[in-house]
Amino acid sequence: MKRRQLLKLLGLASPTLLIAASCKEKLPTSPTIVTGKIIDENGLPLEGAGLGLSGINWEGFNPIPTFTMTTESDKEGNYKFSQVVPKDTEVVNILPRSTDKVPIGNQGYAHYIILNGSYKQLGAPYDIPRSQWGKTITLNYQFIKQ
């Protein structure tokens, strides 16, 4: 069956629908601001803990970075990212990373994100919901020495 006939059969032959279906959702022009605090196992601010924020565009099974940035927590344990999400970005995520002061993993710290009032240990980056892009969100972490 030809493509046009198939689209007609499915009710998708309208040029307006075809154009709308091919356009990606418009991204916000204001920056996505991610702030938070990182504490240790005793509830004290943790200085020098690392985080990475990145955007990804998927081409098939291949992730193509649209932006990558890193930061470390200050002496009060606070951190902040600010980034306008580039066009073609499909996913924005945040992930703790090792630094000289605060190593992550078996010989260092385990990391937990605080979501809905409870701690969750994630084995993968935390994806920031698209509905939060262009807004200010707060994500707090606890790093526990192993």
C-alpha positions in Angstrom: 0.0 0.0 0.0 1.3 3.4 -0.9 2.2 5.8 1.9 -0.5 8.4 1.0 -3.1 5.7 0.9 -2.0 4.4 4.3 -2.1 7.9 5.8 -5.6 8.4 4.3 -6.8 5.1 5.8 -5.4 6.2 9.2 -7.0 9.7 8.8 -3.6 11.4 8.8 -3.5 12.7 5.3 -4.4 16.3 6.3 -1.4 18.6 5.5 -2.0 20.4 8.8 -1.7 17.2 10.8 1.4 16.1 9.0 3.1 19.4 9.6 2.0 19.5 13.3 3.2 15.9 13.8 6.6 16.7 12.4 7.3 19.7 14.6 9.0 19.3 17.9 7.5 20.9 21.0 8.8 24.5 21.4 11.3 24.8 24.2 11.2 27.6 26.8 13.5 30.6 26.1 14.1 31.3 29.8 16.8 29.3 31.6 16.2 26.2 33.5 17.7 26.9 37.0 18.5 23.9 39.2 19.5 24.7 42.8 19.8 22.6 45.9 21.9 21.6 48.9 24.1 18.6 49.4 24.5 17.3 53.0 26.6 14.5 54.5 25.5 11.5 56.6 25.3 13.7 59.6 23.0 16.3 57.9 25.9 18.8 57.6 26.7 20.8 54.5 29.1 19.0 52.2 31.6 21.2 50.4 33.2 20.1 47.1 30.5 17.5 46.0 30.2 17.4 42.3 27.2 17.4 40.0 26.8 17.4 36.2 23.8 18.7 34.2 23.4 17.7 30.6 21.1 17.7 27.7 20.7 14.9 25.2 19.2 14.5 21.8 18.6 10.9 20.8 19.4 9.8 17.2 18.3 6.3 17.2 20.1 4.6 20.0 22.9 7.2 20.0 22.8 10.0 22.6 24.1 13.3 21.2 25.0 15.9 23.9 23.4 19.3 23.4 25.1 20.8 26.5 27.1 19.6 29.5 28.1 21.6 32.6 29.5 20.7 36.0 29.6 22.4 39.4 30.7 21.7 42.9 28.9 22.5 46.2 30.1 25.5 48.1 31.0 25.5 51.9 27.3 25.7 52.8 26.6 22.7 50.5 24.7 24.8 48.0 25.0 24.4 44.2 23.3 26.1 41.2 23.0 25.5 37.5 21.4 27.9 35.0 21.0 26.9 31.3 18.7 27.8 28.5 17.8 24.4 27.0 19.1 24.3 23.4 16.8 23.3 20.6 16.7 19.6 19.7 17.2 18.7 23.3 15.0 15.7 24.3 16.3 15.0 27.8 17.8 17.1 30.6 19.4 15.2 33.5 21.5 15.7 36.5 24.0 13.2 38.0 26.4 13.3 40.9 30.1 13.0 39.9 33.4 12.4 41.7 35.6 15.2 42.6 39.0 15.2 44.4 37.3 16.2 47.7 34.2 14.0 47.4 34.8 10.7 45.4 31.7 8.7 44.4 31.5 5.0 44.4 32.9 2.0 46.4 35.8 3.9 48.1 33.9 7.2 48.5 30.3 8.3 48.9 26.9 6.9 48.0 24.5 9.5 46.8 20.8 9.9 47.4 18.4 12.4 45.9 15.5 13.7 48.0 12.2 13.3 46.0 8.8 13.9 47.6 10.3 14.0 51.0 12.1 10.7 50.9 15.6 9.6 49.9 16.1 7.6 46.8 19.3 6.1 45.5 19.4 6.3 41.8 21.5 4.1 39.6 21.1 6.4 36.6 20.9 10.2 36.1 17.8 11.9 37.3 15.7 13.2 34.3 14.3 16.6 34.9 10.7 16.6 33.7 10.1 18.7 30.5 7.3 20.6 32.4 10.1 22.0 34.7 12.3 23.3 31.9 12.5 27.0 31.9 11.7 27.2 35.6 13.6 27.1 38.9 13.6 23.7 40.6 15.3 22.5 43.8 16.9 19.1 44.0 18.6 18.2 47.3 21.1 15.4 47.8 22.6 13.5 50.7 26.0 11.9 50.2 26.8 9.1 52.7 30.4 8.0 53.2 30.8 4.3 52.6 
